[in-house]
């Protein structure tokens, strides 16, 4: 499996170009690894594109491309006979990234095409694809509903619902960013089989090119939340066997998705009884990323009564986001929140800012929000 992280810059740099820094951890004895893909700077799909050079076991190089360039690429050893495998499902799939800002791509290659991992089923349970759905004031997006096997096997039982952002990244590596999904399906099924949680229905809303604005505390963000509450939730409650109360309704996301999950609980306290914010951007100096903890501190009378899960890693961008999380924890505790009751905080030592890291620890917020506590 290839793991990765992308360092999203909390401050948008308004320059004409974006710098992409590659750092690939791989067992390789040759003189170089290569990035090859759909742009002349990475070889136009020649197997020897951009060379990566060994720095104490980390293969590195960087390139500049015009801002907004969409790159599709692979990692090779210089031949098409031996390219890096991107996930457990298929050996020959590509990475995709849009260079909207300077970014760092950290990758760890554990398998190559001539030594693939075992094949695995890629979705457990059932996914309903609802197609493209639009809302007033923002882009249409695909919406999916994942149903646990317990839902399929119990035709009269009702289930809690978890609304999640970046929906393409949740259960299917074929649609996930850089082909690394959160493995929500496997994790929920495993926890439910152990009797640790009541398995929720997942409603996944895909992101769009306006992701940063739609997940922020601005007009687009508020329109997005209104769309979930006033259009998507009624449709889901009418179409599926759901437990409709706030006690059984949760929201979860990561990075900017962590911020908008908190804002969902902030603006709709009667709808969402739980919010999980993984690696949230709770601070910033732009119109997109606001200091969410300062907003909470400045509005002590605002009703906020959802149970909240917060976490953060310690590497790269995660380290930069930590002060915002710690400030939010302090403010929440001043508001009466208590860990072990209506608040859970987890510091994931050594974790990067990526789907692979969130997939490893997502069992924690799932247990916190849907646990079968005695």
Buried (B, 14 or more C-beta within 10 A) or exposed (E): BBBBBBBBBBEBEEEEEBBBBBBBBBEBEEEBBBBBBBBEBBBEBEBBBBBBEBEEEBBBBBBBBEBEBEBEBBBBBBEBEBBBBBBBBBBEBBBBBEBBBBBBBBBBBBBBBEEEEEEEEBBBBEBBEBEEBEBEEBBEBBBBBBBBBBBEEEEEEBBBBBBBBBBBBBBBBEBBBBBBBBBBBBBBBBBBEEEBBBBBBBBBBBBBEBBBBBBBBBEBBBBBBBBBBBBBBEBBBEEBBBBBEBEBBBBBBBBBBBBBBBBBBBBBBEBBBBBBBBBBBBBBEEEBBBBBBBBBBEEEEEEBBBBBBBBBBEBBBBEBBBEBBBBBBEBBEEBEBEEEEBBBBBBBEEBBBBBBBBBBBBBBBBBBBBEEEE
